[in-house]
């Protein structure tokens, strides 16, 4: 069964460093998303991406964040200068779109900012 | 911003009995509601969805009920099995017609099914 894959599973970084989280969405999907879940809190939407551009972004997704689809298979989330409060589980998701828009999630990357 | 709420952080049921997980929402513009299940160290896995124009959707052991006037939905699992033990998230979205409609999640309910 096709699945969304994310690497690495755990990323440890120092405050102020740049990190890139990687995702390979399901191959025939056209819509891509990043969500995050801070420990003990709800899963929050960060950004959606379609047709090589951002469709929507949340207030969390400030200038420190960027997304890119550098080739036909990868979808990345970059945080330019990490802060302690960026520590969270980051989930990538993809979907075919449409009204119901079932999104399929990867296993996540746990980002720990020290 | 608490557009989707799951007021029960945890629920414990006996194997073979019914599990009922509840979810409330405040935004009357939501078009679709989805339930996801999440095991530790895994991403959310889609379970079942329901359109706002329906009041029930069933898939095997899982049934979702929607009460639009009360802005309430529930997921029924019957019979419950130990493998159902996981965190269950309620999520909602608006359909803008071609847009990427983000999901708005509740805080989740941890279901423990006792053998």
Interface residues (C-beta under 8 A of the other chain):
Chain A: X4 X6 X31 X33 X35 X41 X42 X43 X44 X45 X48 X49 X50 X55 X56 X58 X91 X93 X97 X99 X100 X101 X102 X103 X104 X105 X106 X107 X108
Chain B: X31 X32 X34 X36 X41 X42 X43 X44 X45 X46 X49 X51 X89 X91 X93 X95 X98 X99 X100 X101 X102 X103 X104 X105 X106 X107 X108
